[in-house]
């Protein structure tokens, strides 16, 4: 089961995301489902189109099952998805 404490050890694809802060202000407010993830980017399906977000330039909310929300600073998840599960994370808000 995915929880705020173990979210980084799970797959992000399929989760809903909302950008709360970004170096590029036009990215703030983007909301949708994550459909792909690479080392440096997340691809989000907004319903109208797809947006590619650079991880280390955004801060976002991840909406987990059971109505849980986790605020994530993208710079902490810059890694290939398969490598992210091996990292140790100290900063979860």
N, C-alpha and C positions, 0 to 999 in steps of 0.2 A: 504494500500500500504506500502511496506517495504522500509524504507529509512535509511541512515546512522544514523540518530538521534533516530530511534525507533527499530533498528535491534535486540536489546536484548529482546524486547518484542514480538518477532516473532519466529516461528519454524525455526530451522537451517536445518532440514532434507530437502534435495533436493537442497540446495545451494552448489555452487562450492567453494572449499577451496584450498589454497596453503600455505604450511608451510614455513615461512620465517626465523624462528629461533627456536632452540630447545636445551634442555640440552643434547639430544642424536643427534649428528650430522648426523646420517644416516636418520633421519626423515626430515631434511631440504630438501625442494624441492618436497616433496610429494604433489601431486595435484590430485583432483578428487571430486566426489560428496559425500556429507554427507548422509549416509544411516541409521545411528542410532546414538542416543545420550543417555548417561547415566549421572549420577551425575558427574563422574570424567573423562569420556572418550567420544571421538567422533570416529565413525567408518566411514572410507572413502573408497569408491569404486574407485580404481585408473584405472580401465579398465582391468588390468591384474590380480589383486587380491584385497583383502580388508586389510586395515591397521587400527589398533586401536591406536589412539593418546591419550596420557594422557593430559588433558586440562591444568593443571598447569605447564606443562613442555614445552609448545609450544607457539609460537607467529605465527599468521597466517593472511592471507588476506581472507576475505569473498567477493566473487563476487556476487553482488546484481543485480536484474533485472535493466534494463536501464543503463547498463555499469557503475554502481557505485561500488567502492571498499572500504572496511572498514578494517583497520588494527586492530586486536584484540589480546590482551594479554590474553591467556587462563586462567590465574589465576583469572581473573575478572568474569569468567562465570562458575566457579565451583559451580554447583547447579543442582538439578534435573530440567529438562526443564520446568516442570509445576510450579516450584518455582521461576525460573529465571525471569519470567514476573512480579513478585512481588517486586524484588530487585530494588534499586535505583542505577543507574550507573552514575558516575561523569567523568570517563575517556574514552573518545572516541577520537581516532586520525583519 
